[in-house]
């Protein structure tokens, strides 16, 4: 097991370096001027060149990459061109807000996904299965921003029950798990949860169906085991795959959704990314993508390790 | 122990004391704090350190609120064009012997929010923060949004505590207008933050001091920063000690919330989360007004144009073609249909009533027959169409609805024998290409570009497009216009230092540009905003800016 973990950790290093290289290059090869965020269109070429030198954009790309990577390895992702604030602090604060949203959405999505998936798989080809499957298909098919707007129109504009935008009262900048804060979370969390809910439902339904059709289940039943205990075995066998799917979904959610966060003005990593793209704030854009990519990589690593510790076949291999 | 019965006089005294105490506390109890909550279109709070980013929305919300310039805008009228008025300078004059030197007399008795005095040292310090690279307070991040808006200013010198001398690199009568963009931040506050800052050297400490200053801003403006959460909200409280007593805010607190998505802003307004939104979703205007909210709008100094190529071989070099295009657009139809009333048809950069309008002889209006006749005269017709290509964007700051509007123009111009091709590119790329000009390969064969522009000062509105020396790479004469008459009139306006005579010279220049059909003038933005019926006293001037001081709100 130790060797497996060590091997997986070593694999992460080239992935992280590749991610860093790709995110550095991606924002440099796109057309347009990196100083758009601070340089009005009427600025002279002389002024543009002066600032290009001040920000180091006049240097060759490999030099820029080397310096950027060196500083990044020391925890310095530079400062936002637009605001002058440190990128790392900006990204971590936004990621904090996205994590809050992702936790709430995961709790809703995974609970409902597991519930619908298990009952759909257990009662396969019955009306229960059809209802659960329809909900799952709707979850992955409905456009997020549209669902978000519909929820806002119903619950904020018409009923005035929940706030339409923002991430808490008073802009304190810190989150608390009380109703004053949670009410800001309800609508974006429900909107974010529908895709993982749909995917987990479909995955768990298929797994449950497969496992129930296997010989060992027949054997367990033949032994006279109670149906609840048989079901416990089904869950145990489905868990590793379901966990991997959930981990992947959690990874996507931690990346933040540009659309959902923009619709709800939720100050998370998606909204930050949106802002960085539109302002063409290169340091912020690079920093945000890098941190999000690293989150994804490390989350996958954790999921792999967790999966290995649960699944005896991986442990043995 | 004997307890004495209270006498009548003692009772009376007690009652009086009690009444007095109640009366003293009553105002605090009875009068609730008034708060104005505004949903901005920005994705982040514009920079708060004195020189805001995010274009003029930044100046509107974190510039003109917390800070003042030496000169400012008169925003009190909804019907007259906004003009420059004294602010932290009470008067100014150019040196008769050397027209590059200006003397500004400063307003006495003004203090920054931290209590320090505003004086000549503060002005010199603020000029140096963006122009003097070896000054300790020099901040490269503030240069871009400032230096290009006062392109000729080179230095400032203290004459005495209440007088400064500003120097320009060439005679430039536009300087007082440009100075509305230089906001005075408190040097005392900054120095205190610099002294506390950590950093390897003075440059690092300076950066840290500016970062701290952005969190604890100190200007001389009518509003003071009270709470700042980056990307979430900025809270401002009224400055009771503001030097202009007529402009002490009538609302206790103003909360600014970034909401980049139009539908989110509209939902926030309709659900009562905010009292005021900038640029509501156009298709929600009916719903907004049906619920009793007010839509405020007014013509802004902003132009939605096509800027023509005047390079060799361009089809726009024929004035008949330029005039035909200007006569071929039904701007009223565009306004009433596609834009739901949210535009003003353009008949030039400035409309009648503006001091820089002048008296053009070419009347820009919808006249299909005249347009077709001009095109026929130029050699085109139903069987011989003129192919033109315009570079535009799918979105972008101030571009209004670029694609649908350009498609409208495409259809309209087809009636006048134009075959319009659109080259749609990303907004930032279009912006970058704008600086490069039509002769650069990035123009991609286009002979017109569609970039909206602010027209608040003469340099932005006219000079950078019309003067031949402003061709790329210097500035935004994208199409390489080279008209000696324009050059002559620009010089005349720049070197006329009497404000009335300068305005007359600018009017002459503007009229000449309309007569030459220098652009395809299409629309002016109207800066729509939706306001709660609880808001009173708001005046929407013909400006990018608004004055929040007279605005009151019922709690």
Boltz contact constraints between the chains, C-beta under 6 A:
constraints:
  - contact:
      token1: [A, 31]
      token2: [B, 429]
      max_distance: 6.0
  - contact:
      token1: [A, 32]
      token2: [B, 428]
      max_distance: 6.0
  - contact:
      token1: [A, 32]
      token2: [B, 429]
      max_distance: 6.0
  - contact:
      token1: [A, 32]
      token2: [B, 432]
      max_distance: 6.0
  - contact:
      token1: [A, 33]
      token2: [B, 432]
      max_distance: 6.0
  - contact:
      token1: [A, 36]
      token2: [B, 428]
      max_distance: 6.0
  - contact:
      token1: [A, 38]
      token2: [B, 144]
      max_distance: 6.0
  - contact:
      token1: [A, 39]
      token2: [B, 144]
      max_distance: 6.0
  - contact:
      token1: [A, 40]
      token2: [B, 148]
      max_distance: 6.0
  - contact:
      token1: [A, 41]
      token2: [B, 431]
      max_distance: 6.0
  - contact:
      token1: [A, 41]
      token2: [B, 434]
      max_distance: 6.0
  - contact:
      token1: [A, 42]
      token2: [B, 148]
      max_distance: 6.0
  - contact:
      token1: [A, 42]
      token2: [B, 464]
      max_distance: 6.0
  - contact:
      token1: [A, 42]
      token2: [B, 476]
      max_distance: 6.0
  - contact:
      token1: [A, 43]
      token2: [B, 148]
      max_distance: 6.0
  - contact:
      token1: [A, 44]
      token2: [B, 474]
      max_distance: 6.0
  - contact:
      token1: [A, 45]
      token2: [B, 473]
      max_distance: 6.0
  - contact:
      token1: [A, 47]
      token2: [B, 147]
      max_distance: 6.0
  - contact:
      token1: [A, 51]
      token2: [B, 144]
      max_distance: 6.0
  - contact:
      token1: [A, 54]
      token2: [B, 140]
      max_distance: 6.0
  - contact:
      token1: [A, 82]
      token2: [B, 53]
      max_distance: 6.0
  - contact:
      token1: [A, 84]
      token2: [B, 141]
      max_distance: 6.0
  - contact:
      token1: [A, 149]
      token2: [B, 263]
      max_distance: 6.0
  - contact:
      token1: [A, 152]
      token2: [B, 267]
      max_distance: 6.0
  - contact:
      token1: [A, 156]
      token2: [B, 267]
      max_distance: 6.0
  - contact:
      token1: [A, 156]
      token2: [B, 271]
      max_distance: 6.0
  - contact:
      token1: [A, 157]
      token2: [B, 267]
      max_distance: 6.0
  - contact:
      token1: [A, 157]
      token2: [B, 270]
      max_distance: 6.0
  - contact:
      token1: [A, 157]
      token2: [B, 271]
      max_distance: 6.0
  - contact:
      token1: [A, 160]
      token2: [B, 271]
      max_distance: 6.0
  - contact:
      token1: [A, 163]
      token2: [B, 273]
      max_distance: 6.0
  - contact:
      token1: [A, 164]
      token2: [B, 267]
      max_distance: 6.0
  - contact:
      token1: [A, 164]
      token2: [B, 268]
      max_distance: 6.0
  - contact:
      token1: [A, 164]
      token2: [B, 271]
      max_distance: 6.0
  - contact:
      token1: [A, 164]
      token2: [B, 273]
      max_distance: 6.0
  - contact:
      token1: [A, 165]
      token2: [B, 264]
      max_distance: 6.0
  - contact:
      token1: [A, 165]
      token2: [B, 268]
      max_distance: 6.0
  - contact:
      token1: [A, 171]
      token2: [B, 229]
      max_distance: 6.0
  - contact:
      token1: [A, 171]
      token2: [B, 232]
      max_distance: 6.0
  - contact:
      token1: [A, 171]
      token2: [B, 233]
      max_distance: 6.0
  - contact:
      token1: [A, 173]
      token2: [B, 229]
      max_distance: 6.0
  - contact:
      token1: [A, 262]
      token2: [B, 261]
      max_distance: 6.0
  - contact:
      token1: [A, 263]
      token2: [B, 261]
      max_distance: 6.0
  - contact:
      token1: [A, 263]
      token2: [B, 264]
      max_distance: 6.0
  - contact:
      token1: [A, 265]
      token2: [B, 259]
      max_distance: 6.0
  - contact:
      token1: [A, 265]
      token2: [B, 264]
      max_distance: 6.0
  - contact:
      token1: [A, 267]
      token2: [B, 231]
      max_distance: 6.0
  - contact:
      token1: [A, 267]
      token2: [B, 232]
      max_distance: 6.0
  - contact:
      token1: [A, 275]
      token2: [B, 43]
      max_distance: 6.0
  - contact:
      token1: [A, 275]
      token2: [B, 44]
      max_distance: 6.0
  - contact:
      token1: [A, 280]
      token2: [B, 428]
      max_distance: 6.0
